[in-house]
Amino acid sequence: MGKYFGTDGFRGKANETLTAEHAFQVGRFLGGFIQPREGRAKFAIGKDTRRSSYMLEYALAAGIAASGADAYLLHVTTTPSVSYVVRAEGFDGGVMISASHNPYEDNGLKLLGGAGEKAEDALLKKVEEYLDGKFTIPFATGEEIGRTVDYVAGRNRYLGYLLSLPRVSFRGFRVGLDCANGSAWAISKAVFDALGAEVFLTGAEPDGLNVNLNCGSTHPQNLQRLVREKNLDIGFAFDGDADRCIAVDERGELVDGDGILYLSAKRMKLRSELERNGVAVTVMSNSGLIESLRREGITCAVTPVGDKFVYEEMLRRGYMLGGETSGHIIFRKHASTGDGILTALKVMETVIESKCPLSCLTEGLCRFPQILKNLEVRDKKVVEDPKVVSAVSEAKKLLGKGRILLRPSGTEPVIRILAEGETKESCARAVELVEKTLREVDPCAE
């Protein structure tokens, strides 16, 4: 991770860590540093529903135009829609203004390359150098000054693209959607309506202050309740920018990213669509997923956390499927980033074609006991403290053949403690030991 950019963009509290001036300067860099494919450089900009997204959108667009490039505004839309527009319509790059699953006080800038993929580390390093004043970019003048373009048409083209993908009708299915009061609010219902489903919504009343607030993929309880109370066939929960998807089966039980990867990998292999019989997963995936797929003749490549790393590994190995437990799922034939709505369509298609409810499709997935604890800290470097390192070593002994992972979040001031072992009890003891030590070393931990 760099000084400003973490595992998923430049993220922090709006107008504290990430200011309108930062957004202007990032725009200045993009407009003046990125070489256009032809003519004048152009960049697609999308945003989620946070109140600060509007401020950052105009600051970013002003910076791009001031450096002599054009900014195309998609307005409230999803991260994967920006990615689609960039790669499908020949843009030189894109930016999504969102802090994903974080609360509304936070915001972020996700930079995308010309193929719609997350920007490479080398480019992010140059952005940071520019932000720190290590080089300058001249202002455009006269006819060289760029412009902003209202480009809601790009978002509509993405909606049309999604509608073209399913091979089946959703008619007769009752579907719940939790839009996290975020980007999916503007698109997901329209897609499912057009495909024939009867749609029931929750988390679909954004007011700029309630994105991810007790809803969405990180808080799916409302969706579970909706599925049970309305006797729905299935449900899907998205996050603030809709690049994640968590499913809920007909019983109201959660199916996380591991479950979606399991059923998708099996289906793709059956249809001869799983190139090299491989899937890319991260270190946060349950080891039971890897073992379950191995029994199906499917190999797993394990990467660091972040759909950017998953995608890079997919490219390197020629895999067509990859993702994270959190619900970032990449179907490489159709997208270069995680896409929550696309994932929901793929799961629906699998349920309909298999003529099985979602609960049946995950029956073969075994899971090892696992506990994940998130601890907010003052300084994420606390993981390097000798006392913490020693505690992790002791925790490993408690888990026997299991594993413990201590990982600083790339998007929040949080340390994630993951313990996986033969019993839930051993996992709990291991997490308790590490958590206690972290609190001793960092009294602000909570």
Secondary structure as a PSIPRED ss2 file (coil, helix, strand):
# PSIPRED VFORMAT (PSIPRED V4.0)

   1 M C   1.000  0.000  0.000
   2 G C   1.000  0.000  0.000
   3 K C   1.000  0.000  0.000
   4 Y C   1.000  0.000  0.000
   5 F E   0.000  0.000  1.000
   6 G E   0.000  0.000  1.000
   7 T C   1.000  0.000  0.000
   8 D C   1.000  0.000  0.000
   9 G E   0.000  0.000  1.000
  10 F E   0.000  0.000  1.000
  11 R E   0.000  0.000  1.000
  12 G E   0.000  0.000  1.000
  13 K E   0.000  0.000  1.000
  14 A E   0.000  0.000  1.000
  15 N C   1.000  0.000  0.000
  16 E C   1.000  0.000  0.000
  17 T C   1.000  0.000  0.000
  18 L E   0.000  0.000  1.000
  19 T C   1.000  0.000  0.000
  20 A H   0.000  1.000  0.000
  21 E H   0.000  1.000  0.000
  22 H H   0.000  1.000  0.000
  23 A H   0.000  1.000  0.000
  24 F H   0.000  1.000  0.000
  25 Q H   0.000  1.000  0.000
  26 V H   0.000  1.000  0.000
  27 G H   0.000  1.000  0.000
  28 R H   0.000  1.000  0.000
  29 F H   0.000  1.000  0.000
  30 L H   0.000  1.000  0.000
  31 G H   0.000  1.000  0.000
  32 G H   0.000  1.000  0.000
  33 F H   0.000  1.000  0.000
  34 I C   1.000  0.000  0.000
  35 Q C   1.000  0.000  0.000
  36 P C   1.000  0.000  0.000
  37 R C   1.000  0.000  0.000
  38 E C   1.000  0.000  0.000
  39 G C   1.000  0.000  0.000
  40 R C   1.000  0.000  0.000
  41 A C   1.000  0.000  0.000
  42 K E   0.000  0.000  1.000
  43 F E   0.000  0.000  1.000
  44 A E   0.000  0.000  1.000
  45 I E   0.000  0.000  1.000
  46 G E   0.000  0.000  1.000
  47 K E   0.000  0.000  1.000
  48 D C   1.000  0.000  0.000
  49 T C   1.000  0.000  0.000
  50 R C   1.000  0.000  0.000
  51 R H   0.000  1.000  0.000
  52 S H   0.000  1.000  0.000
  53 S H   0.000  1.000  0.000
  54 Y H   0.000  1.000  0.000
  55 M H   0.000  1.000  0.000
  56 L H   0.000  1.000  0.000
  57 E H   0.000  1.000  0.000
  58 Y H   0.000  1.000  0.000
  59 A H   0.000  1.000  0.000
  60 L H   0.000  1.000  0.000
  61 A H   0.000  1.000  0.000
  62 A H   0.000  1.000  0.000
  63 G H   0.000  1.000  0.000
  64 I H   0.000  1.000  0.000
  65 A H   0.000  1.000  0.000
  66 A H   0.000  1.000  0.000
  67 S C   1.000  0.000  0.000
  68 G C   1.000  0.000  0.000
  69 A C   1.000  0.000  0.000
  70 D E   0.000  0.000  1.000
  71 A E   0.000  0.000  1.000
  72 Y E   0.000  0.000  1.000
  73 L E   0.000  0.000  1.000
  74 L E   0.000  0.000  1.000
  75 H E   0.000  0.000  1.000
  76 V E   0.000  0.000  1.000
  77 T C   1.000  0.000  0.000
  78 T C   1.000  0.000  0.000
  79 T H   0.000  1.000  0.000
  80 P H   0.000  1.000  0.000
  81 S H   0.000  1.000  0.000
  82 V H   0.000  1.000  0.000
  83 S H   0.000  1.000  0.000
  84 Y H   0.000  1.000  0.000
  85 V H   0.000  1.000  0.000
  86 V H   0.000  1.000  0.000
  87 R H   0.000  1.000  0.000
  88 A H   0.000  1.000  0.000
  89 E C   1.000  0.000  0.000
  90 G C   1.000  0.000  0.000
  91 F C   1.000  0.000  0.000
  92 D C   1.000  0.000  0.000
  93 G E   0.000  0.000  1.000
  94 G E   0.000  0.000  1.000
  95 V E   0.000  0.000  1.000
  96 M E   0.000  0.000  1.000
  97 I E   0.000  0.000  1.000
  98 S C   1.000  0.000  0.000
  99 A C   1.000  0.000  0.000
 100 S C   1.000  0.000  0.000
 101 H C   1.000  0.000  0.000
 102 N C   1.000  0.000  0.000
 103 P C   1.000  0.000  0.000
 104 Y C   1.000  0.000  0.000
 105 E C   1.000  0.000  0.000
 106 D E   0.000  0.000  1.000
 107 N E   0.000  0.000  1.000
 108 G E   0.000  0.000  1.000
 109 L E   0.000  0.000  1.000
 110 K E   0.000  0.000  1.000
 111 L E   0.000  0.000  1.000
 112 L E   0.000  0.000  1.000
 113 G C   1.000  0.000  0.000
 114 G C   1.000  0.000  0.000
 115 A C   1.000  0.000  0.000
 116 G C   1.000  0.000  0.000
 117 E C   1.000  0.000  0.000
 118 K E   0.000  0.000  1.000
 119 A C   1.000  0.000  0.000
 120 E C   1.000  0.000  0.000
 121 D H   0.000  1.000  0.000
 122 A H   0.000  1.000  0.000
 123 L H   0.000  1.000  0.000
 124 L H   0.000  1.000  0.000
 125 K H   0.000  1.000  0.000
 126 K H   0.000  1.000  0.000
 127 V H   0.000  1.000  0.000
 128 E H   0.000  1.000  0.000
 129 E H   0.000  1.000  0.000
 130 Y H   0.000  1.000  0.000
 131 L H   0.000  1.000  0.000
 132 D C   1.000  0.000  0.000
 133 G C   1.000  0.000  0.000
 134 K C   1.000  0.000  0.000
 135 F C   1.000  0.000  0.000
 136 T C   1.000  0.000  0.000
 137 I C   1.000  0.000  0.000
 138 P C   1.000  0.000  0.000
 139 F C   1.000  0.000  0.000
 140 A C   1.000  0.000  0.000
 141 T C   1.000  0.000  0.000
 142 G H   0.000  1.000  0.000
 143 E H   0.000  1.000  0.000
 144 E H   0.000  1.000  0.000
 145 I C   1.000  0.000  0.000
 146 G C   1.000  0.000  0.000
 147 R C   1.000  0.000  0.000
 148 T E   0.000  0.000  1.000
 149 V E   0.000  0.000  1.000
 150 D E   0.000  0.000  1.000
 151 Y C   1.000  0.000  0.000
 152 V H   0.000  1.000  0.000
 153 A H   0.000  1.000  0.000
 154 G H   0.000  1.000  0.000
 155 R H   0.000  1.000  0.000
 156 N H   0.000  1.000  0.000
 157 R H   0.000  1.000  0.000
 158 Y H   0.000  1.000  0.000
 159 L H   0.000  1.000  0.000
 160 G H   0.000  1.000  0.000
 161 Y H   0.000  1.000  0.000
 162 L H   0.000  1.000  0.000
 163 L H   0.000  1.000  0.000
 164 S H   0.000  1.000  0.000
 165 L C   1.000  0.000  0.000
 166 P C   1.000  0.000  0.000
 167 R C   1.000  0.000  0.000
 168 V C   1.000  0.000  0.000
 169 S C   1.000  0.000  0.000
 170 F C   1.000  0.000  0.000
 171 R C   1.000  0.000  0.000
 172 G C   1.000  0.000  0.000
 173 F C   1.000  0.000  0.000
 174 R E   0.000  0.000  1.000
 175 V E   0.000  0.000  1.000
 176 G E   0.000  0.000  1.000
 177 L E   0.000  0.000  1.000
 178 D E   0.000  0.000  1.000
 179 C C   1.000  0.000  0.000
 180 A C   1.000  0.000  0.000
 181 N C   1.000  0.000  0.000
 182 G C   1.000  0.000  0.000
 183 S H   0.000  1.000  0.000
 184 A H   0.000  1.000  0.000
 185 W H   0.000  1.000  0.000
 186 A H   0.000  1.000  0.000
 187 I C   1.000  0.000  0.000
 188 S H   0.000  1.000  0.000
 189 K H   0.000  1.000  0.000
 190 A H   0.000  1.000  0.000
 191 V H   0.000  1.000  0.000
 192 F H   0.000  1.000  0.000
 193 D H   0.000  1.000  0.000
 194 A H   0.000  1.000  0.000
 195 L C   1.000  0.000  0.000
 196 G C   1.000  0.000  0.000
 197 A C   1.000  0.000  0.000
 198 E E   0.000  0.000  1.000
 199 V E   0.000  0.000  1.000
 200 F E   0.000  0.000  1.000
 201 L E   0.000  0.000  1.000
 202 T E   0.000  0.000  1.000
 203 G C   1.000  0.000  0.000
 204 A C   1.000  0.000  0.000
 205 E C   1.000  0.000  0.000
 206 P C   1.000  0.000  0.000
 207 D C   1.000  0.000  0.000
 208 G C   1.000  0.000  0.000
 209 L C   1.000  0.000  0.000
 210 N C   1.000  0.000  0.000
 211 V C   1.000  0.000  0.000
 212 N C   1.000  0.000  0.000
 213 L C   1.000  0.000  0.000
 214 N C   1.000  0.000  0.000
 215 C C   1.000  0.000  0.000
 216 G C   1.000  0.000  0.000
 217 S C   1.000  0.000  0.000
 218 T C   1.000  0.000  0.000
 219 H C   1.000  0.000  0.000
 220 P C   1.000  0.000  0.000
 221 Q H   0.000  1.000  0.000
 222 N H   0.000  1.000  0.000
 223 L H   0.000  1.000  0.000
 224 Q H   0.000  1.000  0.000
 225 R H   0.000  1.000  0.000
 226 L H   0.000  1.000  0.000
 227 V H   0.000  1.000  0.000
 228 R H   0.000  1.000  0.000
 229 E H   0.000  1.000  0.000
 230 K C   1.000  0.000  0.000
 231 N C   1.000  0.000  0.000
 232 L C   1.000  0.000  0.000
 233 D C   1.000  0.000  0.000
 234 I E   0.000  0.000  1.000
 235 G E   0.000  0.000  1.000
 236 F E   0.000  0.000  1.000
 237 A E   0.000  0.000  1.000
 238 F E   0.000  0.000  1.000
 239 D C   1.000  0.000  0.000
 240 G C   1.000  0.000  0.000
 241 D C   1.000  0.000  0.000
 242 A C   1.000  0.000  0.000
 243 D C   1.000  0.000  0.000
 244 R C   1.000  0.000  0.000
 245 C E   0.000  0.000  1.000
 246 I E   0.000  0.000  1.000
 247 A E   0.000  0.000  1.000
 248 V E   0.000  0.000  1.000
 249 D C   1.000  0.000  0.000
 250 E C   1.000  0.000  0.000
 251 R C   1.000  0.000  0.000
 252 G C   1.000  0.000  0.000
 253 E C   1.000  0.000  0.000
 254 L E   0.000  0.000  1.000
 255 V E   0.000  0.000  1.000
 256 D C   1.000  0.000  0.000
 257 G H   0.000  1.000  0.000
 258 D H   0.000  1.000  0.000
 259 G H   0.000  1.000  0.000
 260 I H   0.000  1.000  0.000
 261 L H   0.000  1.000  0.000
 262 Y H   0.000  1.000  0.000
 263 L H   0.000  1.000  0.000
 264 S H   0.000  1.000  0.000
 265 A H   0.000  1.000  0.000
 266 K H   0.000  1.000  0.000
 267 R H   0.000  1.000  0.000
 268 M H   0.000  1.000  0.000
 269 K H   0.000  1.000  0.000
 270 L H   0.000  1.000  0.000
 271 R C   1.000  0.000  0.000
 272 S C   1.000  0.000  0.000
 273 E C   1.000  0.000  0.000
 274 L C   1.000  0.000  0.000
 275 E H   0.000  1.000  0.000
 276 R H   0.000  1.000  0.000
 277 N H   0.000  1.000  0.000
 278 G E   0.000  0.000  1.000
 279 V E   0.000  0.000  1.000
 280 A E   0.000  0.000  1.000
 281 V E   0.000  0.000  1.000
 282 T E   0.000  0.000  1.000
 283 V C   1.000  0.000  0.000
 284 M C   1.000  0.000  0.000
 285 S C   1.000  0.000  0.000
 286 N C   1.000  0.000  0.000
 287 S H   0.000  1.000  0.000
 288 G H   0.000  1.000  0.000
 289 L H   0.000  1.000  0.000
 290 I H   0.000  1.000  0.000
 291 E H   0.000  1.000  0.000
 292 S H   0.000  1.000  0.000
 293 L H   0.000  1.000  0.000
 294 R H   0.000  1.000  0.000
 295 R H   0.000  1.000  0.000
 296 E C   1.000  0.000  0.000
 297 G C   1.000  0.000  0.000
 298 I C   1.000  0.000  0.000
 299 T E   0.000  0.000  1.000
 300 C E   0.000  0.000  1.000
 301 A E   0.000  0.000  1.000
 302 V E   0.000  0.000  1.000
 303 T E   0.000  0.000  1.000
 304 P C   1.000  0.000  0.000
 305 V C   1.000  0.000  0.000
 306 G C   1.000  0.000  0.000
 307 D H   0.000  1.000  0.000
 308 K H   0.000  1.000  0.000
 309 F H   0.000  1.000  0.000
 310 V H   0.000  1.000  0.000
 311 Y H   0.000  1.000  0.000
 312 E H   0.000  1.000  0.000
 313 E H   0.000  1.000  0.000
 314 M H   0.000  1.000  0.000
 315 L H   0.000  1.000  0.000
 316 R H   0.000  1.000  0.000
 317 R H   0.000  1.000  0.000
 318 G C   1.000  0.000  0.000
 319 Y C   1.000  0.000  0.000
 320 M C   1.000  0.000  0.000
 321 L E   0.000  0.000  1.000
 322 G E   0.000  0.000  1.000
 323 G E   0.000  0.000  1.000
 324 E C   1.000  0.000  0.000
 325 T C   1.000  0.000  0.000
 326 S C   1.000  0.000  0.000
 327 G C   1.000  0.000  0.000
 328 H C   1.000  0.000  0.000
 329 I E   0.000  0.000  1.000
 330 I E   0.000  0.000  1.000
 331 F E   0.000  0.000  1.000
 332 R C   1.000  0.000  0.000
 333 K C   1.000  0.000  0.000
 334 H C   1.000  0.000  0.000
 335 A C   1.000  0.000  0.000
 336 S C   1.000  0.000  0.000
 337 T C   1.000  0.000  0.000
 338 G C   1.000  0.000  0.000
 339 D C   1.000  0.000  0.000
 340 G H   0.000  1.000  0.000
 341 I H   0.000  1.000  0.000
 342 L H   0.000  1.000  0.000
 343 T H   0.000  1.000  0.000
 344 A H   0.000  1.000  0.000
 345 L H   0.000  1.000  0.000
 346 K H   0.000  1.000  0.000
 347 V H   0.000  1.000  0.000
 348 M H   0.000  1.000  0.000
 349 E H   0.000  1.000  0.000
 350 T H   0.000  1.000  0.000
 351 V H   0.000  1.000  0.000
 352 I H   0.000  1.000  0.000
 353 E H   0.000  1.000  0.000
 354 S H   0.000  1.000  0.000
 355 K C   1.000  0.000  0.000
 356 C C   1.000  0.000  0.000
 357 P C   1.000  0.000  0.000
 358 L H   0.000  1.000  0.000
 359 S H   0.000  1.000  0.000
 360 C H   0.000  1.000  0.000
 361 L H   0.000  1.000  0.000
 362 T C   1.000  0.000  0.000
 363 E C   1.000  0.000  0.000
 364 G C   1.000  0.000  0.000
 365 L C   1.000  0.000  0.000
 366 C C   1.000  0.000  0.000
 367 R C   1.000  0.000  0.000
 368 F C   1.000  0.000  0.000
 369 P C   1.000  0.000  0.000
 370 Q E   0.000  0.000  1.000
 371 I E   0.000  0.000  1.000
 372 L E   0.000  0.000  1.000
 373 K E   0.000  0.000  1.000
 374 N E   0.000  0.000  1.000
 375 L E   0.000  0.000  1.000
 376 E E   0.000  0.000  1.000
 377 V C   1.000  0.000  0.000
 378 R C   1.000  0.000  0.000
 379 D C   1.000  0.000  0.000
 380 K H   0.000  1.000  0.000
 381 K H   0.000  1.000  0.000
 382 V H   0.000  1.000  0.000
 383 V H   0.000  1.000  0.000
 384 E H   0.000  1.000  0.000
 385 D C   1.000  0.000  0.000
 386 P H   0.000  1.000  0.000
 387 K H   0.000  1.000  0.000
 388 V H   0.000  1.000  0.000
 389 V H   0.000  1.000  0.000
 390 S H   0.000  1.000  0.000
 391 A H   0.000  1.000  0.000
 392 V H   0.000  1.000  0.000
 393 S H   0.000  1.000  0.000
 394 E H   0.000  1.000  0.000
 395 A H   0.000  1.000  0.000
 396 K H   0.000  1.000  0.000
 397 K H   0.000  1.000  0.000
 398 L H   0.000  1.000  0.000
 399 L H   0.000  1.000  0.000
 400 G C   1.000  0.000  0.000
 401 K C   1.000  0.000  0.000
 402 G C   1.000  0.000  0.000
 403 R E   0.000  0.000  1.000
 404 I E   0.000  0.000  1.000
 405 L E   0.000  0.000  1.000
 406 L E   0.000  0.000  1.000
 407 R E   0.000  0.000  1.000
 408 P E   0.000  0.000  1.000
 409 S C   1.000  0.000  0.000
 410 G C   1.000  0.000  0.000
 411 T C   1.000  0.000  0.000
 412 E C   1.000  0.000  0.000
 413 P C   1.000  0.000  0.000
 414 V E   0.000  0.000  1.000
 415 I E   0.000  0.000  1.000
 416 R E   0.000  0.000  1.000
 417 I E   0.000  0.000  1.000
 418 L E   0.000  0.000  1.000
 419 A E   0.000  0.000  1.000
 420 E E   0.000  0.000  1.000
 421 G C   1.000  0.000  0.000
 422 E C   1.000  0.000  0.000
 423 T C   1.000  0.000  0.000
 424 K H   0.000  1.000  0.000
 425 E H   0.000  1.000  0.000
 426 S H   0.000  1.000  0.000
 427 C H   0.000  1.000  0.000
 428 A H   0.000  1.000  0.000
 429 R H   0.000  1.000  0.000
 430 A H   0.000  1.000  0.000
 431 V H   0.000  1.000  0.000
 432 E H   0.000  1.000  0.000
 433 L H   0.000  1.000  0.000
 434 V H   0.000  1.000  0.000
 435 E H   0.000  1.000  0.000
 436 K H   0.000  1.000  0.000
 437 T H   0.000  1.000  0.000
 438 L H   0.000  1.000  0.000
 439 R H   0.000  1.000  0.000
 440 E H   0.000  1.000  0.000
 441 V H   0.000  1.000  0.000
 442 D C   1.000  0.000  0.000
 443 P C   1.000  0.000  0.000
 444 C C   1.000  0.000  0.000
 445 A C   1.000  0.000  0.000
 446 E C   1.000  0.000  0.000
